[in-house]
Amino acid sequence: MNNRRTFLIQAFFGAMASGLGCRYGYATQVFAKSNPLPVNYEGLVLSTWHHGLAANEAAWNILQNGGNAVDACEKGVNVSEADPAVSSVGYGGLPDASGNVTLDACIMDSNGNAGSVACLEHIMHPVSVARLVMQKTPHVMLTGAGALKFALDHGFEKTNLLTPEAKEAWNNWKKSGARYAPAANWENHDTIGLIALDHQGNIAGACTTSGMAFKHPGRVGDSPIIGAGLFVDNKVGAATATGEGEVVMKTLGSFLIVEFMRNGMSPQQACEAAIQRLTETTHIHKSMQIGYIAINKEGQTGAYALRSGFQYAVRSATGSQLLDAASLLGWE
């Protein structure tokens, strides 16, 4: 009787694995046991968009000087946060509909710890505040005035984040009569997400943004949401997202990718499957863009987008690269 029960259980889960695998075209791999390859951990950094190149270099320098993955992720995205030429992150980020720059960020380390901030004003490096939330409090997320008070209490200084260029863009937007919630796409929403694998084989990630340009005041996207904009599992890998955060939140895209990898998919297959999932569960409008990047414990990487145009940056022992991600769709 016990043997028959065992057989039936195995057959049931085998059928489930086969069905899910066939759905995404990975029938032989989805629930296969992982066979880790011998890895010489030389360090690896992966980030979104062209400004990820400079962020990656900062992260890489941390790794090469003996720093760990979470240090590398924080210091890497700090570069984009402080760059006024990056209009979707930190200082120089485009404001909300009221003309206020509000920032969202999160960070996650290799021990499963996480911290985030949302709707934070006046602080140039929200990811560093998020790290202190992770390290100094029993919480995961602080928002708005409470997040600002926490930052100031821990020595951060207020900064005017609205640059003349961003203010001019906001004034032009107001004059145009456009509504307050334009569609998010690659032109106005290139959040930086950065994930790193250090010399000890540990993985961490960070994600930081000023959010959708001219958004409704109080809007929060996926970037500070653990499991949506970023997720790390040190036994498996990590993933991060960019693009229209509302869609990423609805599908918990980064967590989904890590779970796909846990069940045997490569990072590339997992990113593709996550994009396929959102097309099946959400409305896809003509200006929507979503991009994912991922890394696994063996140092394999993946990147995929809903539409063409998504670029990601890679830094490894062999050098630095800016690559065009494959995509499911083009632009109509």
Buried (B, 14 or more C-beta within 10 A) or exposed (E): EEEEEEEEEEEEEEEEBBEBBEBBEBBEBBBBEBEEEEEEBBBBBBBBBEBBBBBBBBBBBBBEEEBBBBBBBBBBBBBBBBBBEBBBBBBBBBBBBEBBBBBBBBBBBBEEBBBBBBBBBBBBBBBBBBBBBBEEEEEBBBBBEBBBEBBBEEEBEEBEBBBEEBBEBBEEBEEEEEEBEBBBBBBBBBBBBBBBBBBEBBBBBBBBBBBBBBBEEEBBBBBBBBBBBBBBBBEBBBBBBBBBBBBBBBBBBBBBBBBBBBBBBBBBBBBBBBBBBBBEEBEBEEBBBBBBBBBBBBBBBBBBBBBBBBBBBBBBEEEBEEBEBBBBBEEE
